[in-house]
Amino acid sequence: MLSLPDRSRKLDSDGLGERMLAACRAKEGDEEIFNPPEYTTIIMGALIMRAGGQISPESLEHLRALVPQVNCNARFVLPLNDEGFRSPGRAQFLAALDHYQAGLARSFRSPRRLWRSCFHCGQIESDVGHVLRKCSKCKQAWYCDKDCQRGHWRDHKHSCVHIGERRMINV
């Protein structure tokens, strides 16, 4: 298994990462029932950022432009209808684009190895410099600060249920 620096070098050698993005971009616009090609391009971009690969400024702008084109669900969706982001994932991907540094691996986890990002702006603890706050009622949503929590309330209030009152898990 390749180490993270080795993966980064492999992606950057001969422009492999850009070629993989180009292959995904070539399929955009195709009609796919269960897997929108635009979302596949976004996932490829996230994987390249995670491995610390180089992404050209043009590709970064293209990835940013794709985000509004991909369906985003704030609540539970049946697997057959799940063809895009959950709202925290969209915000997290946009934050990753904002904080992208060529050659540096982007962690989508907090430093304590937890999958936490602000449900409103998508930033992780290392982006904001402090521990994220969890929703005091449902204990499932995380926020940078009270402003982000207030800004996300309109979307979050529908799924904000105390853990003892839940009927199903939103995965």
NORZIKA-V926505 format. One record per residue. N is the residue number from 1. OMEGA is omega in degrees with one decimal (NA if undefined). Layout:
n=N omega=OMEGA
n=N omega=OMEGA
//
This chain:
n=1 omega=-179.2
n=2 omega=174.3
n=3 omega=-178.7
n=4 omega=177.2
n=5 omega=178.3
n=6 omega=177.3
n=7 omega=179.3
n=8 omega=178.7
n=9 omega=180.0
n=10 omega=178.4
n=11 omega=-176.0
n=12 omega=-179.6
n=13 omega=179.7
n=14 omega=176.9
n=15 omega=-176.9
n=16 omega=-179.9
n=17 omega=178.7
n=18 omega=178.0
n=19 omega=177.9
n=20 omega=176.4
n=21 omega=179.3
n=22 omega=178.0
n=23 omega=177.4
n=24 omega=-179.2
n=25 omega=-179.0
n=26 omega=-178.3
n=27 omega=179.8
n=28 omega=-178.2
n=29 omega=175.4
n=30 omega=177.8
n=31 omega=176.6
n=32 omega=-176.9
n=33 omega=-171.4
n=34 omega=-175.0
n=35 omega=-178.2
n=36 omega=-178.5
n=37 omega=178.6
n=38 omega=178.3
n=39 omega=176.8
n=40 omega=177.5
n=41 omega=179.0
n=42 omega=178.6
n=43 omega=178.1
n=44 omega=177.2
n=45 omega=179.1
n=46 omega=179.2
n=47 omega=178.3
n=48 omega=176.8
n=49 omega=-179.3
n=50 omega=-179.3
n=51 omega=179.4
n=52 omega=179.5
n=53 omega=178.8
n=54 omega=173.7
n=55 omega=-177.9
n=56 omega=176.7
n=57 omega=179.0
n=58 omega=179.0
n=59 omega=176.5
n=60 omega=179.1
n=61 omega=178.1
n=62 omega=178.2
n=63 omega=179.0
n=64 omega=-179.9
n=65 omega=179.9
n=66 omega=-172.4
n=67 omega=-180.0
n=68 omega=-179.0
n=69 omega=-176.1
n=70 omega=179.5
n=71 omega=179.3
n=72 omega=-179.7
n=73 omega=179.1
n=74 omega=-175.9
n=75 omega=-178.8
n=76 omega=176.9
n=77 omega=175.5
n=78 omega=-176.0
n=79 omega=-179.5
n=80 omega=178.9
n=81 omega=-176.1
n=82 omega=-175.0
n=83 omega=-180.0
n=84 omega=-175.7
n=85 omega=153.8
n=86 omega=-174.7
n=87 omega=176.7
n=88 omega=-179.6
n=89 omega=177.6
n=90 omega=179.9
n=91 omega=-179.5
n=92 omega=179.1
n=93 omega=178.1
n=94 omega=176.8
n=95 omega=177.9
n=96 omega=176.4
n=97 omega=179.8
n=98 omega=-175.8
n=99 omega=-177.5
n=100 omega=173.5
n=101 omega=-176.6
n=102 omega=176.6
n=103 omega=178.4
n=104 omega=179.2
n=105 omega=178.5
n=106 omega=175.8
n=107 omega=174.6
n=108 omega=178.1
n=109 omega=171.6
n=110 omega=-179.8
n=111 omega=180.0
n=112 omega=174.1
n=113 omega=176.3
n=114 omega=179.9
n=115 omega=-179.0
n=116 omega=169.9
n=117 omega=179.2
n=118 omega=-178.5
n=119 omega=-179.3
n=120 omega=-175.5
n=121 omega=175.3
n=122 omega=-178.2
n=123 omega=176.7
n=124 omega=-175.5
n=125 omega=-178.5
n=126 omega=176.3
n=127 omega=-174.0
n=128 omega=175.9
n=129 omega=176.4
n=130 omega=-179.9
n=131 omega=177.5
n=132 omega=179.6
n=133 omega=177.8
n=134 omega=177.2
n=135 omega=-175.1
n=136 omega=-178.8
n=137 omega=-174.8
n=138 omega=-180.0
n=139 omega=-178.3
n=140 omega=-178.6
n=141 omega=-177.0
n=142 omega=-177.0
n=143 omega=176.4
n=144 omega=-174.3
n=145 omega=-177.9
n=146 omega=179.0
n=147 omega=177.5
n=148 omega=179.8
n=149 omega=177.6
n=150 omega=-179.3
n=151 omega=-177.4
n=152 omega=-172.7
n=153 omega=-178.2
n=154 omega=178.4
n=155 omega=-173.4
n=156 omega=-172.6
n=157 omega=-179.1
n=158 omega=-178.9
n=159 omega=-178.2
n=160 omega=-178.0
n=161 omega=176.8
n=162 omega=-173.5
n=163 omega=179.8
n=164 omega=-177.8
n=165 omega=-176.3
n=166 omega=176.9
n=167 omega=178.8
n=168 omega=-179.3
n=169 omega=175.6
n=170 omega=-177.6
n=171 omega=NA
//
